[in-house]
Amino acid sequence: MLMIKLSKIGKTNKKVFRLIISEKGRDTYGNNLEILGSYNPYSKELQVKGERVKHWLSKGAGMTATINNLLVSKGIIEGKKVAASKKGVENEKRAAQLKSKADKRAAAEVAAAPAPAEEAPAPAEETPAEATEAPAAETPEAQA
């Protein structure tokens, strides 16, 4: 299967990439069928032969997630961006697991919370009883 992918060129600290089309399993530094453009990640400059990209896509070529996101953001092709990093997917799964654990803990706390809530009205009932005792104490003072 043919794939549109990035091939790194440039110096050690000045990376520049070429957009190439080659076989999926083939090394990006070896033979490629065509150079479709270039991408400079520092200046975010993307130079693409849009017609050739569309031609290869119509022939059934695939593209990497990074290439897809670049072409969608520049408006060369239409579609949605895809997750380019597997770490992001793993982080989302981990966040979902932590959230479900937190929800379970919160549900357990809510289940334990109604028992003390039932005890709270009982002291409120005792308060009026104390209030009735206080006027009784005032009446002897009034007699004295």
PAGUMAR-822918 format. One record per residue (C-alpha): x negated, y negated, z negated; residue number from 0; residue in three letters. Coordinates in nm, 4 decimals, m for minus. Each point is the difference from the previous one (the first is absolute). Layout:
% residues N
PT         X         Y         Z  num  residu
PT         X         Y         Z  NUM     ALA
...
This chain:
% residues 144
PT         X         Y         Z  num  residu
PT    0.0000    0.0000    0.0000    0     MET
PT   m0.1237   m0.3464    0.0820    1     LEU
PT   m0.0286   m0.2551   m0.2792    2     MET
PT   m0.0622   m0.3733   m0.0104    3     ILE
PT   m0.2439   m0.0571   m0.2847    4     LYS
PT   m0.2728   m0.2280   m0.1324    5     LEU
PT   m0.3692    0.0503    0.0687    6     SER
PT   m0.2435   m0.1958   m0.2180    7     LYS
PT   m0.2641   m0.2107    0.1715    8     ILE
PT   m0.2069   m0.2893   m0.1269    9     GLY
PT   m0.2519   m0.0365   m0.2784   10     LYS
PT    0.0008    0.1257   m0.3578   11     THR
PT    0.1706   m0.2992   m0.1585   12     ASN
PT    0.1639   m0.1306    0.3177   13     LYS
PT    0.2392    0.2761    0.1004   14     LYS
PT    0.1942   m0.0337    0.3225   15     VAL
PT    0.2274    0.2677    0.1406   16     PHE
PT    0.0933    0.1105    0.3496   17     ARG
PT    0.3431    0.1330    0.0836   18     LEU
PT   m0.0618    0.3125    0.2032   19     ILE
PT    0.2003    0.2878    0.1358   20     ILE
PT   m0.1414    0.3498   m0.0335   21     SER
PT    0.0923    0.3519   m0.1002   22     GLU
PT    0.1296    0.0275   m0.3553   23     LYS
PT   m0.2758    0.2250   m0.1336   24     GLY
PT   m0.2831   m0.1641    0.1901   25     ARG
PT   m0.2588   m0.2229   m0.1648   26     ASP
PT    0.0687   m0.3712    0.0475   27     THR
PT   m0.3660   m0.0631    0.0906   28     TYR
PT   m0.0029    0.2529    0.2815   29     GLY
PT    0.1730   m0.0077    0.3336   30     ASN
PT    0.3261   m0.1878    0.0176   31     ASN
PT    0.2404   m0.0445    0.2860   32     LEU
PT    0.0384   m0.3761   m0.0203   33     GLU
PT   m0.0790   m0.2990   m0.2181   34     ILE
PT    0.3277   m0.1795   m0.0687   35     LEU
PT   m0.1258   m0.2963   m0.2003   36     GLY
PT   m0.1841   m0.1118   m0.3116   37     SER
PT    0.0793   m0.1057   m0.3564   38     TYR
PT   m0.2013   m0.2190   m0.2356   39     ASN
PT    0.1256    0.0552   m0.3575   40     PRO
PT   m0.1753   m0.3115   m0.1361   41     TYR
PT    0.1612   m0.2509    0.2329   42     SER
PT    0.3093    0.2218    0.0505   43     LYS
PT   m0.0518   m0.0413    0.3736   44     GLU
PT    0.1622    0.2695    0.2124   45     LEU
PT   m0.0634    0.0176    0.3748   46     GLN
PT    0.2097    0.2665    0.1695   47     VAL
PT    0.0878    0.0981    0.3528   48     LYS
PT    0.3714    0.0177   m0.0774   49     GLY
PT    0.1065    0.1454    0.3345   50     GLU
PT   m0.2521    0.2836   m0.0275   51     ARG
PT    0.1099    0.0778   m0.3569   52     VAL
PT    0.3626    0.0218    0.1133   53     LYS
PT   m0.1076    0.2141    0.2958   54     HIS
PT   m0.1746    0.2541   m0.2241   55     TRP
PT    0.2873    0.0024   m0.2474   56     LEU
PT    0.2412    0.0743    0.2847   57     SER
PT   m0.2233    0.2937    0.0998   58     LYS
PT    0.0464    0.1467   m0.3494   59     GLY
PT   m0.3109   m0.1191   m0.1795   60     ALA
PT    0.0211   m0.0459   m0.3754   61     GLY
PT   m0.1661   m0.2584   m0.2173   62     MET
PT   m0.1381   m0.0188   m0.3493   63     THR
PT    0.1954   m0.1769   m0.2737   64     ALA
PT   m0.2485   m0.2881   m0.0058   65     THR
PT    0.0304   m0.0562    0.3744   66     ILE
PT    0.3786    0.0161   m0.0256   67     ASN
PT    0.0028   m0.2634   m0.2754   68     ASN
PT   m0.2354   m0.2298    0.1930   69     LEU
PT    0.2033    0.0212    0.3198   70     LEU
PT    0.3315   m0.0512   m0.1806   71     VAL
PT   m0.1294   m0.3026   m0.1921   72     SER
PT   m0.1303   m0.1610    0.3217   73     LYS
PT    0.3284    0.0723    0.1818   74     GLY
PT   m0.1537    0.2189    0.2704   75     ILE
PT    0.2312    0.2897   m0.0804   76     ILE
PT    0.3295    0.0106   m0.1874   77     GLU
PT    0.0643    0.2118   m0.3043   78     GLY
PT   m0.0670    0.0188   m0.3695   79     LYS
PT   m0.3293    0.0078   m0.1817   80     LYS
PT   m0.0984    0.3331   m0.1501   81     VAL
PT   m0.1982    0.0890   m0.3112   82     ALA
PT   m0.3623    0.0036    0.1123   83     ALA
PT   m0.1509    0.1252   m0.3244   84     SER
PT    0.0801    0.3251   m0.1724   85     LYS
PT   m0.1068   m0.1570   m0.3293   86     LYS
PT    0.2960   m0.2340    0.0170   87     GLY
PT    0.2370    0.2938    0.0411   88     VAL
PT   m0.1646    0.1801   m0.2919   89     GLU
PT    0.0241   m0.3142   m0.2128   90     ASN
PT    0.3698   m0.0334    0.0826   91     GLU
PT    0.0590    0.3634   m0.0959   92     LYS
PT   m0.1889   m0.0521   m0.3260   93     ARG
PT    0.1980   m0.3169   m0.0732   94     ALA
PT    0.3250    0.1876    0.0638   95     ALA
PT   m0.1073    0.2752   m0.2398   96     GLN
PT   m0.0905   m0.2520   m0.2700   97     LEU
PT    0.3298   m0.1798    0.0504   98     LYS
PT    0.1993    0.3226   m0.0338   99     SER
PT   m0.1881    0.0844   m0.3213  100     LYS
PT    0.0703   m0.3482   m0.1352  101     ALA
PT    0.3689    0.0376    0.0893  102     ASP
PT    0.0139    0.3333   m0.1825  103     LYS
PT   m0.1633   m0.1544   m0.3076  104     ARG
PT    0.2413   m0.2919    0.0086  105     ALA
PT    0.2935    0.2402    0.0276  106     ALA
PT   m0.1316    0.1952   m0.2989  107     ALA
PT   m0.0341   m0.3221   m0.2008  108     GLU
PT    0.3524   m0.1041    0.0943  109     VAL
PT    0.1289    0.3403   m0.1101  110     ALA
PT   m0.1767   m0.0406   m0.3349  111     ALA
PT    0.1090   m0.3627   m0.0420  112     ALA
PT    0.3799    0.0558   m0.0515  113     PRO
PT   m0.0566    0.1841   m0.3326  114     ALA
PT   m0.1438   m0.3110   m0.1748  115     PRO
PT    0.2647   m0.2140    0.1686  116     ALA
PT    0.2718    0.1975   m0.1810  117     GLU
PT   m0.1651   m0.0747   m0.3346  118     GLU
PT   m0.0060   m0.3729    0.0677  119     ALA
PT    0.3770   m0.0563   m0.0543  120     PRO
PT   m0.0164    0.1690   m0.3436  121     ALA
PT   m0.2082   m0.2809   m0.1615  122     PRO
PT    0.2381   m0.2531    0.1506  123     ALA
PT    0.2848    0.1619   m0.1937  124     GLU
PT   m0.1967   m0.0271   m0.3253  125     GLU
PT   m0.0523   m0.3720    0.0425  126     THR
PT    0.3684   m0.0904   m0.0487  127     PRO
PT    0.0065    0.2142   m0.3161  128     ALA
PT   m0.2796   m0.2128   m0.1447  129     GLU
PT    0.1895   m0.3118    0.0963  130     ALA
PT    0.3002    0.1152   m0.2038  131     THR
PT   m0.2241    0.0525   m0.3024  132     GLU
PT   m0.1394   m0.3513    0.0192  133     ALA
PT    0.3355   m0.1737   m0.0597  134     PRO
PT    0.0546    0.2253   m0.2999  135     ALA
PT   m0.3248   m0.1302   m0.1446  136     ALA
PT    0.1125   m0.3576    0.0609  137     GLU
PT    0.3226    0.0426   m0.1896  138     THR
PT   m0.1722    0.0587   m0.3357  139     PRO
PT   m0.2027   m0.3174    0.0526  140     GLU
PT    0.3178   m0.1918    0.0614  141     ALA
PT    0.1401    0.1315   m0.3304  142     GLN
PT   m0.3062   m0.1033   m0.1985  143     ALA
